[in-house]
Amino acid sequence: MSGGSYDYLYLDIDVVAEKLDCPGNPLREAFAEHLRKIAKAMHNIEWVDSGDCSPGDENESILDCFNNTKELKIIDSIIKELDKTRDQLEILRDNQKKGRHKSKT
C-alpha cells in the first residue's frame, strides 16, 4: 500500500496553502504556513494509517501544527509596525495642532 487512506487530502490542503499565500499580507502568509504544516501532518497520518509507516511516525508533524512560534513572530511584527504607524500619526496630529495654534495668534 502507498498512502491513500484519506484520498491524498494533504495534496488539496497544500494547494489551498499555495493559493492563500499572499506576499505582503503577513496574516495570510502565516495562515498559509500553518496549512502547510497541516498538510505535512495529514501526509504523515495518511501514510501511517495506510500501513506505509509505523504508528507514531506522524507525531512530530502533528505537534509541529501546534508550535506557532513563527506565526506569533509575524503577529508581533505586525503589532510593532502598527505601533510605529500610530506614533507617526500622533506626531502628525500634534504638529497639525501646533500649526493651528500659531495661525490663531
C-alpha positions as CSV (number, residue, x, y, z in Angstrom):
1,M,0.0,0.0,0.0
2,S,1.1,3.6,-0.6
3,G,-0.9,6.2,1.2
4,G,-4.4,6.9,0.0
5,S,-6.3,6.1,3.2
6,Y,-7.7,9.7,3.1
7,D,-7.7,10.1,-0.7
8,Y,-4.5,12.1,-0.6
9,L,-6.3,15.0,1.2
10,Y,-2.9,16.5,2.1
11,L,-2.4,17.5,-1.6
12,D,-5.6,19.5,-1.6
13,I,-4.6,21.3,1.7
14,D,-1.2,22.1,0.1
15,V,-2.8,23.6,-3.0
16,V,-5.0,25.8,-0.8
17,A,-2.0,26.9,1.1
18,E,-0.3,28.0,-2.1
19,K,-3.3,29.9,-3.3
20,L,-3.7,31.7,0.0
21,D,-0.1,32.7,0.3
22,C,0.0,36.4,-0.4
23,P,3.3,38.2,-0.1
24,G,2.8,41.5,1.7
25,N,0.0,40.1,3.7
26,P,1.6,38.7,6.9
27,L,-1.6,37.2,8.2
28,R,-2.3,35.2,5.0
29,E,1.4,34.2,4.9
30,A,1.2,32.9,8.4
31,F,-2.1,31.1,7.7
32,A,-0.6,29.5,4.5
33,E,2.4,28.3,6.5
34,H,0.1,26.8,9.1
35,L,-1.8,25.0,6.4
36,R,1.5,23.6,5.0
37,K,2.2,22.2,8.5
38,I,-1.3,20.6,8.5
39,A,-0.7,19.2,5.0
40,K,2.5,17.6,6.2
41,A,0.8,16.2,9.2
42,M,-2.0,14.8,7.1
43,H,0.5,13.2,4.7
44,N,2.2,11.5,7.6
45,I,-1.0,10.4,9.2
46,E,-2.2,9.0,5.9
47,W,0.9,7.0,5.4
48,V,0.8,5.6,8.9
49,D,-2.9,4.8,8.6
50,S,-2.2,3.1,5.2
51,G,0.5,1.0,6.8
52,D,3.4,2.6,4.9
53,C,4.9,4.0,8.1
54,S,4.9,2.9,11.8
55,P,2.4,4.3,14.3
56,G,4.0,7.3,15.9
57,D,5.9,8.4,12.8
58,E,3.2,11.2,12.4
59,N,3.5,12.6,15.9
60,E,6.3,15.1,15.3
61,S,4.5,16.7,12.3
62,I,1.2,16.8,14.3
63,L,2.9,18.6,17.2
64,D,4.5,21.0,14.7
65,C,1.0,22.2,13.9
66,F,0.7,23.4,17.4
67,N,4.1,25.0,17.5
68,N,3.2,28.5,16.3
69,T,6.3,30.5,17.2
70,K,6.7,31.7,13.6
71,E,3.1,32.8,13.4
72,L,3.5,34.6,16.7
73,K,6.6,36.4,15.4
74,I,4.7,37.5,12.4
75,I,1.8,38.8,14.5
76,D,4.4,40.5,16.8
77,S,5.9,42.1,13.7
78,I,2.5,43.4,12.6
79,I,1.9,44.9,16.1
80,K,5.3,46.7,16.0
81,E,4.5,48.2,12.6
82,L,1.1,49.3,13.8
83,D,2.7,50.9,16.9
84,K,5.2,52.8,14.6
85,T,2.3,54.0,12.4
86,R,0.3,55.1,15.5
87,D,3.4,57.0,16.8
88,Q,3.8,58.7,13.4
89,L,0.1,59.7,13.3
90,E,0.3,61.1,16.8
91,I,3.3,63.2,15.7
92,L,1.4,64.5,12.7
93,R,-1.6,65.3,14.8
94,D,0.5,67.1,17.3
95,N,2.2,69.1,14.6
96,Q,-1.1,69.9,13.0
97,K,-2.4,71.2,16.4
98,K,0.7,73.3,16.8
99,G,0.1,74.8,13.4
100,R,-3.5,75.7,14.2
101,H,-2.4,77.4,17.4
102,K,0.2,79.6,15.6
103,S,-2.3,80.7,13.0
104,K,-4.8,81.8,15.7
105,T,-2.3,84.1,17.4
